[in-house]
Structure formats: C-alpha cells, structure tokens
Amino acid sequence: MVSPAVHGSPADAATLIRNAGLRVTESRRAVVDALRSHPHSSADAVFRLVVASVPQTSLQSVYNALGDFADAGLVRRIEPAGRPGLFELRVDDNHHHLVCTGCGAVEDVDCSVGHAPCLTPSDAHGFAVHTAEVTYWGLCAACAATAPASVTRSHTTPEQSTEAHEEGRP
C-alpha cells in the first residue's frame, strides 16, 4: 500500500518533515518536493532539482537532509548494484524495483507473493527477517524496442549498465 501522506494526500512537505520529528527548513521542503516529483533520484539529481527553487542550497545540505530523512524513516535508500544510491518517499511497504539495464530507469513493483517480507529464506540462520529487497533487472519497453535482438537476450550486468548509462548509450 502506498502511503497517502506521501502520494497524493494534502499533507505538505513541512508536515511530513515535522511528523518525522525533524526541523523544517526551506531546503528540506525542497528535497521532499523533488522526491515527490522524481522518485528514485540520486542525491546529485535531487540537488539539481533543489537548487532550481532554492539556489542557496549546498550539495552537502541535500546529502544531510537525505541522511536525516533516511534515519527518521521518511525516505528509503535503494542501492541497485553498480549504481549510485537512489532515494524515494515510498517507505511504508515492502515493495521491490525494476531496473532497466539499458537506460537505468527504475520502477516500483509490489511484492509478487504474500505479505512482507515477500520472500522466506530456505534457512534464516536464526535471523528474524523483517524485510526482503528484490531488484529485477531487464530492459524497459523503450530500450527493448530499440535494442537489437541479441542485446535483449543477453545478460548485461548492472556494472555494464551503469557504464553505458553514464556514457549516454544503451
């Protein structure tokens, strides 16, 4: 279930920040707004969005806000292999992610089976499992439509995908 306080409810950024027990600042509000409009963004991408509306914001303040938000449970950090950490506001469920090995697009996907943690390990080794993180890798529809058939059948590694994404090639 998607948190109504984050996705589509009248709760504004200041209310979300305050409810997380944090001090409200102009740059923190801008970080929340950036993640609302661009989920799955890196800290650098959030910074570029924030300085457009709050030019005096430093990159360090964006990193600090994201760290504070993660510690307070307001944002979730996902770390797809070979990619920079990404942040999102959807924190109240155990959803997973699809990552395009061509362009790097990231999409949410609800749990495929059952209730959280969605997956039960064959041997938990005494752990009390509370979360399972699953990342599905493949080509998004746009990349699959433009890729040669040999690429759509290959198994590109996340590291190869990151190199291609940073160089602007599929």
mmCIF file of the C-alpha atoms, coordinates in Angstrom:
data_MODEL
# 
_entry.id   MODEL 
# 
loop_
_atom_site.group_PDB 
_atom_site.id 
_atom_site.type_symbol 
_atom_site.label_atom_id 
_atom_site.label_alt_id 
_atom_site.label_comp_id 
_atom_site.label_asym_id 
_atom_site.label_entity_id 
_atom_site.label_seq_id 
_atom_site.pdbx_PDB_ins_code 
_atom_site.Cartn_x 
_atom_site.Cartn_y 
_atom_site.Cartn_z 
_atom_site.occupancy 
_atom_site.B_iso_or_equiv 
_atom_site.pdbx_formal_charge 
_atom_site.auth_seq_id 
_atom_site.auth_comp_id 
_atom_site.auth_asym_id 
_atom_site.auth_atom_id 
_atom_site.pdbx_PDB_model_num 
ATOM 1   C CA . MET A 1 1   ? 0.000  0.000   0.000   1.00 0.00 ? 1   MET A CA 1 
ATOM 2   C CA . VAL A 1 2   ? 1.312  3.455   -0.887  1.00 0.00 ? 2   VAL A CA 1 
ATOM 3   C CA . SER A 1 3   ? 1.422  5.975   1.912   1.00 0.00 ? 3   SER A CA 1 
ATOM 4   C CA . PRO A 1 4   ? -1.341 8.541   1.420   1.00 0.00 ? 4   PRO A CA 1 
ATOM 5   C CA . ALA A 1 5   ? 0.739  11.061  3.373   1.00 0.00 ? 5   ALA A CA 1 
ATOM 6   C CA . VAL A 1 6   ? 3.337  10.958  0.625   1.00 0.00 ? 6   VAL A CA 1 
ATOM 7   C CA . HIS A 1 7   ? 1.497  10.113  -2.576  1.00 0.00 ? 7   HIS A CA 1 
ATOM 8   C CA . GLY A 1 8   ? -1.432 12.350  -3.381  1.00 0.00 ? 8   GLY A CA 1 
ATOM 9   C CA . SER A 1 9   ? -2.635 13.486  0.016   1.00 0.00 ? 9   SER A CA 1 
ATOM 10  C CA . PRO A 1 10  ? -2.893 17.102  1.075   1.00 0.00 ? 10  PRO A CA 1 
ATOM 11  C CA . ALA A 1 11  ? -0.028 16.622  3.564   1.00 0.00 ? 11  ALA A CA 1 
ATOM 12  C CA . ASP A 1 12  ? 2.610  19.134  2.571   1.00 0.00 ? 12  ASP A CA 1 
ATOM 13  C CA . ALA A 1 13  ? 6.357  18.696  2.822   1.00 0.00 ? 13  ALA A CA 1 
ATOM 14  C CA . ALA A 1 14  ? 6.580  20.693  6.048   1.00 0.00 ? 14  ALA A CA 1 
ATOM 15  C CA . THR A 1 15  ? 4.017  18.438  7.727   1.00 0.00 ? 15  THR A CA 1 
ATOM 16  C CA . LEU A 1 16  ? 5.863  15.288  6.621   1.00 0.00 ? 16  LEU A CA 1 
ATOM 17  C CA . ILE A 1 17  ? 9.172  16.641  7.906   1.00 0.00 ? 17  ILE A CA 1 
ATOM 18  C CA . ARG A 1 18  ? 7.656  17.783  11.189  1.00 0.00 ? 18  ARG A CA 1 
ATOM 19  C CA . ASN A 1 19  ? 5.864  14.421  11.633  1.00 0.00 ? 19  ASN A CA 1 
ATOM 20  C CA . ALA A 1 20  ? 9.228  12.696  11.191  1.00 0.00 ? 20  ALA A CA 1 
ATOM 21  C CA . GLY A 1 21  ? 10.499 14.706  14.181  1.00 0.00 ? 21  GLY A CA 1 
ATOM 22  C CA . LEU A 1 22  ? 12.770 16.945  12.130  1.00 0.00 ? 22  LEU A CA 1 
ATOM 23  C CA . ARG A 1 23  ? 13.167 20.700  11.882  1.00 0.00 ? 23  ARG A CA 1 
ATOM 24  C CA . VAL A 1 24  ? 11.548 22.204  8.803   1.00 0.00 ? 24  VAL A CA 1 
ATOM 25  C CA . THR A 1 25  ? 13.821 24.234  6.534   1.00 0.00 ? 25  THR A CA 1 
ATOM 26  C CA . GLU A 1 26  ? 13.348 25.584  3.045   1.00 0.00 ? 26  GLU A CA 1 
ATOM 27  C CA . SER A 1 27  ? 15.921 23.180  1.584   1.00 0.00 ? 27  SER A CA 1 
ATOM 28  C CA . ARG A 1 28  ? 14.399 20.169  3.373   1.00 0.00 ? 28  ARG A CA 1 
ATOM 29  C CA . ARG A 1 29  ? 10.972 21.059  1.963   1.00 0.00 ? 29  ARG A CA 1 
ATOM 30  C CA . ALA A 1 30  ? 12.539 21.336  -1.491  1.00 0.00 ? 30  ALA A CA 1 
ATOM 31  C CA . VAL A 1 31  ? 14.150 17.886  -1.084  1.00 0.00 ? 31  VAL A CA 1 
ATOM 32  C CA . VAL A 1 32  ? 10.763 16.321  -0.263  1.00 0.00 ? 32  VAL A CA 1 
ATOM 33  C CA . ASP A 1 33  ? 9.160  18.105  -3.202  1.00 0.00 ? 33  ASP A CA 1 
ATOM 34  C CA . ALA A 1 34  ? 11.960 16.920  -5.522  1.00 0.00 ? 34  ALA A CA 1 
ATOM 35  C CA . LEU A 1 35  ? 11.445 13.303  -4.435  1.00 0.00 ? 35  LEU A CA 1 
ATOM 36  C CA . ARG A 1 36  ? 7.696  13.627  -4.862  1.00 0.00 ? 36  ARG A CA 1 
ATOM 37  C CA . SER A 1 37  ? 8.152  14.698  -8.464  1.00 0.00 ? 37  SER A CA 1 
ATOM 38  C CA . HIS A 1 38  ? 11.176 12.468  -9.221  1.00 0.00 ? 38  HIS A CA 1 
ATOM 39  C CA . PRO A 1 39  ? 11.195 9.279   -7.125  1.00 0.00 ? 39  PRO A CA 1 
ATOM 40  C CA . HIS A 1 40  ? 14.259 7.040   -7.346  1.00 0.00 ? 40  HIS A CA 1 
ATOM 41  C CA . SER A 1 41  ? 16.628 10.010  -7.617  1.00 0.00 ? 41  SER A CA 1 
ATOM 42  C CA . SER A 1 42  ? 20.265 10.118  -6.593  1.00 0.00 ? 42  SER A CA 1 
ATOM 43  C CA . ALA A 1 43  ? 21.444 12.769  -4.148  1.00 0.00 ? 43  ALA A CA 1 
ATOM 44  C CA . ASP A 1 44  ? 23.086 14.643  -7.022  1.00 0.00 ? 44  ASP A CA 1 
ATOM 45  C CA . ALA A 1 45  ? 19.852 14.601  -9.047  1.00 0.00 ? 45  ALA A CA 1 
ATOM 46  C CA . VAL A 1 46  ? 17.896 15.825  -6.015  1.00 0.00 ? 46  VAL A CA 1 
ATOM 47  C CA . PHE A 1 47  ? 20.455 18.609  -5.579  1.00 0.00 ? 47  PHE A CA 1 
ATOM 48  C CA . ARG A 1 48  ? 19.978 19.759  -9.193  1.00 0.00 ? 48  ARG A CA 1 
ATOM 49  C CA . LEU A 1 49  ? 16.209 19.902  -8.633  1.00 0.00 ? 49  LEU A CA 1 
ATOM 50  C CA . VAL A 1 50  ? 16.505 21.675  -5.281  1.00 0.00 ? 50  VAL A CA 1 
ATOM 51  C CA . VAL A 1 51  ? 18.867 24.461  -6.429  1.00 0.00 ? 51  VAL A CA 1 
ATOM 52  C CA . ALA A 1 52  ? 16.386 25.358  -9.157  1.00 0.00 ? 52  ALA A CA 1 
ATOM 53  C CA . SER A 1 53  ? 13.957 26.513  -6.455  1.00 0.00 ? 53  SER A CA 1 
ATOM 54  C CA . VAL A 1 54  ? 16.323 27.205  -3.525  1.00 0.00 ? 54  VAL A CA 1 
ATOM 55  C CA . PRO A 1 55  ? 19.577 28.408  -5.142  1.00 0.00 ? 55  PRO A CA 1 
ATOM 56  C CA . GLN A 1 56  ? 21.464 28.941  -1.871  1.00 0.00 ? 56  GLN A CA 1 
ATOM 57  C CA . THR A 1 57  ? 21.228 25.208  -1.029  1.00 0.00 ? 57  THR A CA 1 
ATOM 58  C CA . SER A 1 58  ? 24.530 23.331  -0.954  1.00 0.00 ? 58  SER A CA 1 
ATOM 59  C CA . LEU A 1 59  ? 25.105 19.771  -2.104  1.00 0.00 ? 59  LEU A CA 1 
ATOM 60  C CA . GLN A 1 60  ? 26.143 18.934  1.455   1.00 0.00 ? 60  GLN A CA 1 
ATOM 61  C CA . SER A 1 61  ? 22.803 20.163  2.836   1.00 0.00 ? 61  SER A CA 1 
ATOM 62  C CA . VAL A 1 62  ? 20.960 17.884  0.393   1.00 0.00 ? 62  VAL A CA 1 
ATOM 63  C CA . TYR A 1 63  ? 23.112 14.912  1.482   1.00 0.00 ? 63  TYR A CA 1 
ATOM 64  C CA . ASN A 1 64  ? 22.461 15.837  5.126   1.00 0.00 ? 64  ASN A CA 1 
ATOM 65  C CA . ALA A 1 65  ? 18.709 16.119  4.565   1.00 0.00 ? 65  ALA A CA 1 
ATOM 66  C CA . LEU A 1 66  ? 18.564 12.764  2.763   1.00 0.00 ? 66  LEU A CA 1 
ATOM 67  C CA . GLY A 1 67  ? 20.582 11.123  5.552   1.00 0.00 ? 67  GLY A CA 1 
ATOM 68  C CA . ASP A 1 68  ? 18.359 12.661  8.230   1.00 0.00 ? 68  ASP A CA 1 
ATOM 69  C CA . PHE A 1 69  ? 15.250 11.622  6.290   1.00 0.00 ? 69  PHE A CA 1 
ATOM 70  C CA . ALA A 1 70  ? 16.516 8.046   5.926   1.00 0.00 ? 70  ALA A CA 1 
ATOM 71  C CA . ASP A 1 71  ? 17.358 7.864   9.647   1.00 0.00 ? 71  ASP A CA 1 
ATOM 72  C CA . ALA A 1 72  ? 13.879 9.180   10.515  1.00 0.00 ? 72  ALA A CA 1 
ATOM 73  C CA . GLY A 1 73  ? 12.146 6.746   8.149   1.00 0.00 ? 73  GLY A CA 1 
ATOM 74  C CA . LEU A 1 74  ? 10.854 9.478   5.821   1.00 0.00 ? 74  LEU A CA 1 
ATOM 75  C CA . VAL A 1 75  ? 12.806 8.228   2.794   1.00 0.00 ? 75  VAL A CA 1 
ATOM 76  C CA . ARG A 1 76  ? 14.075 4.866   1.675   1.00 0.00 ? 76  ARG A CA 1 
ATOM 77  C CA . ARG A 1 77  ? 17.503 4.470   0.112   1.00 0.00 ? 77  ARG A CA 1 
ATOM 78  C CA . ILE A 1 78  ? 17.807 1.787   -2.516  1.00 0.00 ? 78  ILE A CA 1 
ATOM 79  C CA . GLU A 1 79  ? 21.173 0.714   -3.838  1.00 0.00 ? 79  GLU A CA 1 
ATOM 80  C CA . PRO A 1 80  ? 20.965 -1.129  -7.143  1.00 0.00 ? 80  PRO A CA 1 
ATOM 81  C CA . ALA A 1 81  ? 24.280 -2.855  -7.877  1.00 0.00 ? 81  ALA A CA 1 
ATOM 82  C CA . GLY A 1 82  ? 26.661 -0.662  -9.834  1.00 0.00 ? 82  GLY A CA 1 
ATOM 83  C CA . ARG A 1 83  ? 24.529 2.477   -9.427  1.00 0.00 ? 83  ARG A CA 1 
ATOM 84  C CA . PRO A 1 84  ? 24.588 5.394   -7.010  1.00 0.00 ? 84  PRO A CA 1 
ATOM 85  C CA . GLY A 1 85  ? 22.187 5.189   -4.102  1.00 0.00 ? 85  GLY A CA 1 
ATOM 86  C CA . LEU A 1 86  ? 18.672 6.295   -5.001  1.00 0.00 ? 86  LEU A CA 1 
ATOM 87  C CA . PHE A 1 87  ? 16.048 7.794   -2.719  1.00 0.00 ? 87  PHE A CA 1 
ATOM 88  C CA . GLU A 1 88  ? 12.268 7.548   -2.645  1.00 0.00 ? 88  GLU A CA 1 
ATOM 89  C CA . LEU A 1 89  ? 9.452  8.588   -0.337  1.00 0.00 ? 89  LEU A CA 1 
ATOM 90  C CA . ARG A 1 90  ? 7.566  5.272   -0.552  1.00 0.00 ? 90  ARG A CA 1 
ATOM 91  C CA . VAL A 1 91  ? 8.620  3.753   2.762   1.00 0.00 ? 91  VAL A CA 1 
ATOM 92  C CA . ASP A 1 92  ? 5.555  2.137   4.276   1.00 0.00 ? 92  ASP A CA 1 
ATOM 93  C CA . ASP A 1 93  ? 5.552  -1.152  2.407   1.00 0.00 ? 93  ASP A CA 1 
ATOM 94  C CA . ASN A 1 94  ? 7.939  -3.827  1.243   1.00 0.00 ? 94  ASN A CA 1 
ATOM 95  C CA . HIS A 1 95  ? 7.844  -3.135  -2.487  1.00 0.00 ? 95  HIS A CA 1 
ATOM 96  C CA . HIS A 1 96  ? 10.614 -4.005  -4.916  1.00 0.00 ? 96  HIS A CA 1 
ATOM 97  C CA . HIS A 1 97  ? 12.168 -2.432  -8.005  1.00 0.00 ? 97  HIS A CA 1 
ATOM 98  C CA . LEU A 1 98  ? 12.608 -2.981  -11.719 1.00 0.00 ? 98  LEU A CA 1 
ATOM 99  C CA . VAL A 1 99  ? 15.843 -1.501  -13.117 1.00 0.00 ? 99  VAL A CA 1 
ATOM 100 C CA . CYS A 1 100 ? 16.485 -1.090  -16.838 1.00 0.00 ? 100 CYS A CA 1 
ATOM 101 C CA . THR A 1 101 ? 19.944 -2.305  -17.828 1.00 0.00 ? 101 THR A CA 1 
ATOM 102 C CA . GLY A 1 102 ? 19.750 -0.039  -20.872 1.00 0.00 ? 102 GLY A CA 1 
ATOM 103 C CA . CYS A 1 103 ? 18.784 3.434   -19.679 1.00 0.00 ? 103 CYS A CA 1 
ATOM 104 C CA . GLY A 1 104 ? 18.793 2.988   -15.894 1.00 0.00 ? 104 GLY A CA 1 
ATOM 105 C CA . ALA A 1 105 ? 15.073 3.699   -15.385 1.00 0.00 ? 105 ALA A CA 1 
ATOM 106 C CA . VAL A 1 106 ? 13.699 2.459   -12.066 1.00 0.00 ? 106 VAL A CA 1 
ATOM 107 C CA . GLU A 1 107 ? 10.089 1.480   -11.386 1.00 0.00 ? 107 GLU A CA 1 
ATOM 108 C CA . ASP A 1 108 ? 8.341  0.248   -8.259  1.00 0.00 ? 108 ASP A CA 1 
ATOM 109 C CA . VAL A 1 109 ? 6.803  -3.204  -8.273  1.00 0.00 ? 109 VAL A CA 1 
ATOM 110 C CA . ASP A 1 110 ? 4.596  -4.509  -5.488  1.00 0.00 ? 110 ASP A CA 1 
ATOM 111 C CA . CYS A 1 111 ? 5.503  -7.735  -3.740  1.00 0.00 ? 111 CYS A CA 1 
ATOM 112 C CA . SER A 1 112 ? 4.999  -10.662 -6.030  1.00 0.00 ? 112 SER A CA 1 
ATOM 113 C CA . VAL A 1 113 ? 3.714  -13.135 -3.447  1.00 0.00 ? 113 VAL A CA 1 
ATOM 114 C CA . GLY A 1 114 ? 2.194  -12.924 0.013   1.00 0.00 ? 114 GLY A CA 1 
ATOM 115 C CA . HIS A 1 115 ? 2.842  -10.465 2.784   1.00 0.00 ? 115 HIS A CA 1 
ATOM 116 C CA . ALA A 1 116 ? 6.080  -8.761  3.752   1.00 0.00 ? 116 ALA A CA 1 
ATOM 117 C CA . PRO A 1 117 ? 8.805  -9.863  3.690   1.00 0.00 ? 117 PRO A CA 1 
ATOM 118 C CA . CYS A 1 118 ? 7.522  -11.441 0.443   1.00 0.00 ? 118 CYS A CA 1 
ATOM 119 C CA . LEU A 1 119 ? 10.289 -13.999 0.395   1.00 0.00 ? 119 LEU A CA 1 
ATOM 120 C CA . THR A 1 120 ? 11.101 -16.556 3.020   1.00 0.00 ? 120 THR A CA 1 
ATOM 121 C CA . PRO A 1 121 ? 14.687 -17.795 3.022   1.00 0.00 ? 121 PRO A CA 1 
ATOM 122 C CA . SER A 1 122 ? 15.185 -21.550 2.917   1.00 0.00 ? 122 SER A CA 1 
ATOM 123 C CA . ASP A 1 123 ? 17.329 -21.175 6.049   1.00 0.00 ? 123 ASP A CA 1 
ATOM 124 C CA . ALA A 1 124 ? 17.097 -17.969 8.072   1.00 0.00 ? 124 ALA A CA 1 
ATOM 125 C CA . HIS A 1 125 ? 20.173 -18.946 10.167  1.00 0.00 ? 125 HIS A CA 1 
ATOM 126 C CA . GLY A 1 126 ? 18.432 -17.636 13.282  1.00 0.00 ? 126 GLY A CA 1 
ATOM 127 C CA . PHE A 1 127 ? 17.638 -14.226 11.790  1.00 0.00 ? 127 PHE A CA 1 
ATOM 128 C CA . ALA A 1 128 ? 14.242 -12.634 12.431  1.00 0.00 ? 128 ALA A CA 1 
ATOM 129 C CA . VAL A 1 129 ? 13.670 -11.475 8.849   1.00 0.00 ? 129 VAL A CA 1 
ATOM 130 C CA . HIS A 1 130 ? 11.634 -8.269  8.545   1.00 0.00 ? 130 HIS A CA 1 
ATOM 131 C CA . THR A 1 131 ? 12.411 -7.092  5.005   1.00 0.00 ? 131 THR A CA 1 
ATOM 132 C CA . ALA A 1 132 ? 13.321 -8.591  1.666   1.00 0.00 ? 132 ALA A CA 1 
ATOM 133 C CA . GLU A 1 133 ? 14.779 -6.443  -1.102  1.00 0.00 ? 133 GLU A CA 1 
ATOM 134 C CA . VAL A 1 134 ? 14.372 -7.670  -4.640  1.00 0.00 ? 134 VAL A CA 1 
ATOM 135 C CA . THR A 1 135 ? 15.698 -5.965  -7.740  1.00 0.00 ? 135 THR A CA 1 
ATOM 136 C CA . TYR A 1 136 ? 14.553 -7.164  -11.119 1.00 0.00 ? 136 TYR A CA 1 
ATOM 137 C CA . TRP A 1 137 ? 16.992 -6.322  -13.940 1.00 0.00 ? 137 TRP A CA 1 
ATOM 138 C CA . GLY A 1 138 ? 15.996 -6.103  -17.596 1.00 0.00 ? 138 GLY A CA 1 
ATOM 139 C CA . LEU A 1 139 ? 15.190 -3.733  -20.419 1.00 0.00 ? 139 LEU A CA 1 
ATOM 140 C CA . CYS A 1 140 ? 12.321 -1.263  -20.178 1.00 0.00 ? 140 CYS A CA 1 
ATOM 141 C CA . ALA A 1 141 ? 9.863  -1.239  -23.069 1.00 0.00 ? 141 ALA A CA 1 
ATOM 142 C CA . ALA A 1 142 ? 11.547 1.726   -24.793 1.00 0.00 ? 142 ALA A CA 1 
ATOM 143 C CA . CYS A 1 143 ? 15.038 0.192   -24.624 1.00 0.00 ? 143 CYS A CA 1 
ATOM 144 C CA . ALA A 1 144 ? 13.764 -3.243  -25.656 1.00 0.00 ? 144 ALA A CA 1 
ATOM 145 C CA . ALA A 1 145 ? 12.045 -1.698  -28.693 1.00 0.00 ? 145 ALA A CA 1 
ATOM 146 C CA . THR A 1 146 ? 15.252 -0.061  -29.916 1.00 0.00 ? 146 THR A CA 1 
ATOM 147 C CA . ALA A 1 147 ? 17.764 -2.750  -28.920 1.00 0.00 ? 147 ALA A CA 1 
ATOM 148 C CA . PRO A 1 148 ? 18.995 -5.397  -31.338 1.00 0.00 ? 148 PRO A CA 1 
ATOM 149 C CA . ALA A 1 149 ? 17.570 -8.854  -30.608 1.00 0.00 ? 149 ALA A CA 1 
ATOM 150 C CA . SER A 1 150 ? 20.973 -10.067 -29.397 1.00 0.00 ? 150 SER A CA 1 
ATOM 151 C CA . VAL A 1 151 ? 21.004 -7.387  -26.673 1.00 0.00 ? 151 VAL A CA 1 
ATOM 152 C CA . THR A 1 152 ? 17.510 -8.187  -25.409 1.00 0.00 ? 152 THR A CA 1 
ATOM 153 C CA . ARG A 1 153 ? 18.573 -11.808 -24.933 1.00 0.00 ? 153 ARG A CA 1 
ATOM 154 C CA . SER A 1 154 ? 21.946 -11.042 -23.334 1.00 0.00 ? 154 SER A CA 1 
ATOM 155 C CA . HIS A 1 155 ? 22.571 -10.729 -19.653 1.00 0.00 ? 155 HIS A CA 1 
ATOM 156 C CA . THR A 1 156 ? 24.035 -7.265  -19.161 1.00 0.00 ? 156 THR A CA 1 
ATOM 157 C CA . THR A 1 157 ? 25.488 -6.827  -15.707 1.00 0.00 ? 157 THR A CA 1 
ATOM 158 C CA . PRO A 1 158 ? 24.451 -3.900  -13.531 1.00 0.00 ? 158 PRO A CA 1 
ATOM 159 C CA . GLU A 1 159 ? 28.018 -2.558  -13.797 1.00 0.00 ? 159 GLU A CA 1 
ATOM 160 C CA . GLN A 1 160 ? 27.882 -2.645  -17.611 1.00 0.00 ? 160 GLN A CA 1 
ATOM 161 C CA . SER A 1 161 ? 24.530 -0.891  -17.460 1.00 0.00 ? 161 SER A CA 1 
ATOM 162 C CA . THR A 1 162 ? 25.923 1.869   -15.246 1.00 0.00 ? 162 THR A CA 1 
ATOM 163 C CA . GLU A 1 163 ? 28.873 2.439   -17.562 1.00 0.00 ? 163 GLU A CA 1 
ATOM 164 C CA . ALA A 1 164 ? 26.546 2.644   -20.558 1.00 0.00 ? 164 ALA A CA 1 
ATOM 165 C CA . HIS A 1 165 ? 24.108 4.947   -18.719 1.00 0.00 ? 165 HIS A CA 1 
ATOM 166 C CA . GLU A 1 166 ? 26.904 7.324   -17.660 1.00 0.00 ? 166 GLU A CA 1 
ATOM 167 C CA . GLU A 1 167 ? 28.228 7.399   -21.252 1.00 0.00 ? 167 GLU A CA 1 
ATOM 168 C CA . GLY A 1 168 ? 24.726 8.038   -22.622 1.00 0.00 ? 168 GLY A CA 1 
ATOM 169 C CA . ARG A 1 169 ? 24.466 4.779   -24.571 1.00 0.00 ? 169 ARG A CA 1 
ATOM 170 C CA . PRO A 1 170 ? 22.053 1.829   -24.127 1.00 0.00 ? 170 PRO A CA 1 
# 
